[in-house]
């Protein structure tokens, strides 16, 4: 690495107070950052300045030590922090090291949903956001839907059409109802809108619990009306009628919220675990031919 780069990186880690500056209280909010945290920030800046992409390798530990004038332990602490944040993957062995990766969607979901653990959020709040965003998301996805997407949407509807005969089947169908919306989200070209709607669906999927039996009449009615609403939305999507899709999705969200509230849906007070970070947003194929 160039000497100037090493000097600049090392200088940025120097956080000692200027002579004559007031001493901060020990419990002050602006505590001196740990050296490992500073190295994390510098590595992120280095990734940006070098325009690295997922799959690109970071320098070896020894090079990072030299770049930032820190110990091996500090470099390892920084790399571990980046790995936890989802920015890099670390492999061992002679050819091992840190590789830049795209931050996993599942990790982001977990962090946001665990943030909600400490907030006073209820089902009405979730549906208020869903009502504002999802009709626009669905309308924006219409012209981007492919034959494979239509097959997956058809499969989702068909798997929810029969009445559930067990509690496990009823819960699976409610998950599949949300998968229908995930497929639409994947085809909206606006990444921020897509993420927001996927976040809402994940919150419904992971954190909303019902006070009654999943086999209760309200749950069956929710399943029945979801199938009808999804069929109408899909038919409008086949016709590439984005405005009709927007209108139908708004009505669908309103109707679904009514059923969820009748089922005494509430936000669960729990943290989302690593073992639950499995998000299925990949369209599933259907074995038969669908309309073009």
Secondary structure as a PSIPRED ss2 file (coil, helix, strand):
# PSIPRED VFORMAT (PSIPRED V4.0)

   1 X C   1.000  0.000  0.000
   2 X C   1.000  0.000  0.000
   3 X H   0.000  1.000  0.000
   4 X H   0.000  1.000  0.000
   5 X H   0.000  1.000  0.000
   6 X H   0.000  1.000  0.000
   7 X H   0.000  1.000  0.000
   8 X H   0.000  1.000  0.000
   9 X H   0.000  1.000  0.000
  10 X H   0.000  1.000  0.000
  11 X H   0.000  1.000  0.000
  12 X H   0.000  1.000  0.000
  13 X C   1.000  0.000  0.000
  14 X C   1.000  0.000  0.000
  15 X C   1.000  0.000  0.000
  16 X C   1.000  0.000  0.000
  17 X C   1.000  0.000  0.000
  18 X C   1.000  0.000  0.000
  19 X C   1.000  0.000  0.000
  20 X C   1.000  0.000  0.000
  21 X C   1.000  0.000  0.000
  22 X C   1.000  0.000  0.000
  23 X C   1.000  0.000  0.000
  24 X C   1.000  0.000  0.000
  25 X C   1.000  0.000  0.000
  26 X C   1.000  0.000  0.000
  27 X C   1.000  0.000  0.000
  28 X C   1.000  0.000  0.000
  29 X C   1.000  0.000  0.000
  30 X C   1.000  0.000  0.000
  31 X C   1.000  0.000  0.000
  32 X C   1.000  0.000  0.000
  33 X C   1.000  0.000  0.000
  34 X C   1.000  0.000  0.000
  35 X H   0.000  1.000  0.000
  36 X H   0.000  1.000  0.000
  37 X H   0.000  1.000  0.000
  38 X H   0.000  1.000  0.000
  39 X H   0.000  1.000  0.000
  40 X H   0.000  1.000  0.000
  41 X H   0.000  1.000  0.000
  42 X H   0.000  1.000  0.000
  43 X H   0.000  1.000  0.000
  44 X H   0.000  1.000  0.000
  45 X H   0.000  1.000  0.000
  46 X H   0.000  1.000  0.000
  47 X H   0.000  1.000  0.000
  48 X H   0.000  1.000  0.000
  49 X H   0.000  1.000  0.000
  50 X C   1.000  0.000  0.000
  51 X C   1.000  0.000  0.000
  52 X C   1.000  0.000  0.000
  53 X C   1.000  0.000  0.000
  54 X C   1.000  0.000  0.000
  55 X C   1.000  0.000  0.000
  56 X C   1.000  0.000  0.000
  57 X E   0.000  0.000  1.000
  58 X C   1.000  0.000  0.000
  59 X C   1.000  0.000  0.000
  60 X C   1.000  0.000  0.000
  61 X H   0.000  1.000  0.000
  62 X H   0.000  1.000  0.000
  63 X H   0.000  1.000  0.000
  64 X H   0.000  1.000  0.000
  65 X H   0.000  1.000  0.000
  66 X H   0.000  1.000  0.000
  67 X H   0.000  1.000  0.000
  68 X H   0.000  1.000  0.000
  69 X C   1.000  0.000  0.000
  70 X C   1.000  0.000  0.000
  71 X C   1.000  0.000  0.000
  72 X H   0.000  1.000  0.000
  73 X H   0.000  1.000  0.000
  74 X H   0.000  1.000  0.000
  75 X H   0.000  1.000  0.000
  76 X H   0.000  1.000  0.000
  77 X H   0.000  1.000  0.000
  78 X H   0.000  1.000  0.000
  79 X H   0.000  1.000  0.000
  80 X H   0.000  1.000  0.000
  81 X H   0.000  1.000  0.000
  82 X H   0.000  1.000  0.000
  83 X H   0.000  1.000  0.000
  84 X H   0.000  1.000  0.000
  85 X H   0.000  1.000  0.000
  86 X C   1.000  0.000  0.000
  87 X C   1.000  0.000  0.000
  88 X E   0.000  0.000  1.000
  89 X E   0.000  0.000  1.000
  90 X E   0.000  0.000  1.000
  91 X E   0.000  0.000  1.000
  92 X C   1.000  0.000  0.000
  93 X C   1.000  0.000  0.000
  94 X C   1.000  0.000  0.000
  95 X C   1.000  0.000  0.000
  96 X C   1.000  0.000  0.000
  97 X E   0.000  0.000  1.000
  98 X E   0.000  0.000  1.000
  99 X E   0.000  0.000  1.000
 100 X E   0.000  0.000  1.000
 101 X C   1.000  0.000  0.000
 102 X C   1.000  0.000  0.000
 103 X C   1.000  0.000  0.000
 104 X C   1.000  0.000  0.000
 105 X H   0.000  1.000  0.000
 106 X H   0.000  1.000  0.000
 107 X H   0.000  1.000  0.000
 108 X H   0.000  1.000  0.000
 109 X H   0.000  1.000  0.000
 110 X H   0.000  1.000  0.000
 111 X H   0.000  1.000  0.000
 112 X H   0.000  1.000  0.000
 113 X H   0.000  1.000  0.000
 114 X H   0.000  1.000  0.000
 115 X H   0.000  1.000  0.000
 116 X H   0.000  1.000  0.000
 117 X C   1.000  0.000  0.000
 118 X C   1.000  0.000  0.000
 119 X C   1.000  0.000  0.000
 120 X C   1.000  0.000  0.000
 121 X C   1.000  0.000  0.000
 122 X C   1.000  0.000  0.000
 123 X H   0.000  1.000  0.000
 124 X H   0.000  1.000  0.000
 125 X H   0.000  1.000  0.000
 126 X H   0.000  1.000  0.000
 127 X H   0.000  1.000  0.000
 128 X H   0.000  1.000  0.000
 129 X H   0.000  1.000  0.000
 130 X H   0.000  1.000  0.000
 131 X H   0.000  1.000  0.000
 132 X H   0.000  1.000  0.000
 133 X H   0.000  1.000  0.000
 134 X H   0.000  1.000  0.000
 135 X H   0.000  1.000  0.000
 136 X H   0.000  1.000  0.000
 137 X H   0.000  1.000  0.000
 138 X H   0.000  1.000  0.000
 139 X H   0.000  1.000  0.000
 140 X H   0.000  1.000  0.000
 141 X H   0.000  1.000  0.000
 142 X H   0.000  1.000  0.000
 143 X H   0.000  1.000  0.000
 144 X H   0.000  1.000  0.000
 145 X C   1.000  0.000  0.000
 146 X C   1.000  0.000  0.000
 147 X H   0.000  1.000  0.000
 148 X H   0.000  1.000  0.000
 149 X H   0.000  1.000  0.000
 150 X H   0.000  1.000  0.000
 151 X H   0.000  1.000  0.000
 152 X H   0.000  1.000  0.000
 153 X H   0.000  1.000  0.000
 154 X H   0.000  1.000  0.000
 155 X H   0.000  1.000  0.000
 156 X H   0.000  1.000  0.000
 157 X H   0.000  1.000  0.000
 158 X H   0.000  1.000  0.000
 159 X H   0.000  1.000  0.000
 160 X H   0.000  1.000  0.000
 161 X H   0.000  1.000  0.000
 162 X C   1.000  0.000  0.000
 163 X C   1.000  0.000  0.000
 164 X C   1.000  0.000  0.000
 165 X C   1.000  0.000  0.000
 166 X C   1.000  0.000  0.000
 167 X H   0.000  1.000  0.000
 168 X H   0.000  1.000  0.000
 169 X H   0.000  1.000  0.000
 170 X H   0.000  1.000  0.000
 171 X H   0.000  1.000  0.000
 172 X H   0.000  1.000  0.000
 173 X H   0.000  1.000  0.000
 174 X H   0.000  1.000  0.000
 175 X H   0.000  1.000  0.000
 176 X H   0.000  1.000  0.000
 177 X H   0.000  1.000  0.000
 178 X H   0.000  1.000  0.000
 179 X H   0.000  1.000  0.000
 180 X H   0.000  1.000  0.000
 181 X H   0.000  1.000  0.000
 182 X H   0.000  1.000  0.000
 183 X H   0.000  1.000  0.000
 184 X H   0.000  1.000  0.000
 185 X H   0.000  1.000  0.000
 186 X H   0.000  1.000  0.000
 187 X C   1.000  0.000  0.000
 188 X C   1.000  0.000  0.000
 189 X C   1.000  0.000  0.000
 190 X C   1.000  0.000  0.000
 191 X H   0.000  1.000  0.000
 192 X H   0.000  1.000  0.000
 193 X H   0.000  1.000  0.000
 194 X H   0.000  1.000  0.000
 195 X H   0.000  1.000  0.000
 196 X H   0.000  1.000  0.000
 197 X H   0.000  1.000  0.000
 198 X H   0.000  1.000  0.000
 199 X H   0.000  1.000  0.000
 200 X H   0.000  1.000  0.000
 201 X H   0.000  1.000  0.000
 202 X H   0.000  1.000  0.000
 203 X H   0.000  1.000  0.000
 204 X H   0.000  1.000  0.000
 205 X H   0.000  1.000  0.000
 206 X H   0.000  1.000  0.000
 207 X H   0.000  1.000  0.000
 208 X E   0.000  0.000  1.000
 209 X E   0.000  0.000  1.000
 210 X E   0.000  0.000  1.000
 211 X C   1.000  0.000  0.000
 212 X C   1.000  0.000  0.000
 213 X C   1.000  0.000  0.000
 214 X C   1.000  0.000  0.000
 215 X C   1.000  0.000  0.000
 216 X C   1.000  0.000  0.000
 217 X H   0.000  1.000  0.000
 218 X H   0.000  1.000  0.000
 219 X H   0.000  1.000  0.000
 220 X H   0.000  1.000  0.000
 221 X H   0.000  1.000  0.000
 222 X H   0.000  1.000  0.000
 223 X H   0.000  1.000  0.000
 224 X H   0.000  1.000  0.000
 225 X H   0.000  1.000  0.000
 226 X H   0.000  1.000  0.000
 227 X H   0.000  1.000  0.000
 228 X H   0.000  1.000  0.000
 229 X H   0.000  1.000  0.000
 230 X H   0.000  1.000  0.000
 231 X H   0.000  1.000  0.000
 232 X H   0.000  1.000  0.000
 233 X H   0.000  1.000  0.000
 234 X H   0.000  1.000  0.000
 235 X H   0.000  1.000  0.000
 236 X H   0.000  1.000  0.000
 237 X H   0.000  1.000  0.000
 238 X H   0.000  1.000  0.000
 239 X C   1.000  0.000  0.000
 240 X C   1.000  0.000  0.000
 241 X C   1.000  0.000  0.000
 242 X H   0.000  1.000  0.000
 243 X H   0.000  1.000  0.000
 244 X H   0.000  1.000  0.000
 245 X H   0.000  1.000  0.000
 246 X H   0.000  1.000  0.000
 247 X H   0.000  1.000  0.000
 248 X H   0.000  1.000  0.000
 249 X H   0.000  1.000  0.000
 250 X H   0.000  1.000  0.000
 251 X H   0.000  1.000  0.000
 252 X H   0.000  1.000  0.000
 253 X H   0.000  1.000  0.000
 254 X H   0.000  1.000  0.000
 255 X H   0.000  1.000  0.000
 256 X H   0.000  1.000  0.000
 257 X H   0.000  1.000  0.000
 258 X H   0.000  1.000  0.000
 259 X H   0.000  1.000  0.000
 260 X H   0.000  1.000  0.000
 261 X H   0.000  1.000  0.000
 262 X H   0.000  1.000  0.000
 263 X C   1.000  0.000  0.000
 264 X C   1.000  0.000  0.000
 265 X E   0.000  0.000  1.000
 266 X E   0.000  0.000  1.000
 267 X E   0.000  0.000  1.000
 268 X C   1.000  0.000  0.000
 269 X C   1.000  0.000  0.000
 270 X C   1.000  0.000  0.000
 271 X C   1.000  0.000  0.000
 272 X C   1.000  0.000  0.000
 273 X C   1.000  0.000  0.000
 274 X H   0.000  1.000  0.000
 275 X H   0.000  1.000  0.000
 276 X H   0.000  1.000  0.000
 277 X C   1.000  0.000  0.000
 278 X C   1.000  0.000  0.000
 279 X C   1.000  0.000  0.000
 280 X C   1.000  0.000  0.000
 281 X C   1.000  0.000  0.000
 282 X C   1.000  0.000  0.000
 283 X C   1.000  0.000  0.000
 284 X C   1.000  0.000  0.000
 285 X C   1.000  0.000  0.000
 286 X C   1.000  0.000  0.000
 287 X C   1.000  0.000  0.000
 288 X C   1.000  0.000  0.000
 289 X C   1.000  0.000  0.000
 290 X C   1.000  0.000  0.000
 291 X C   1.000  0.000  0.000
 292 X C   1.000  0.000  0.000
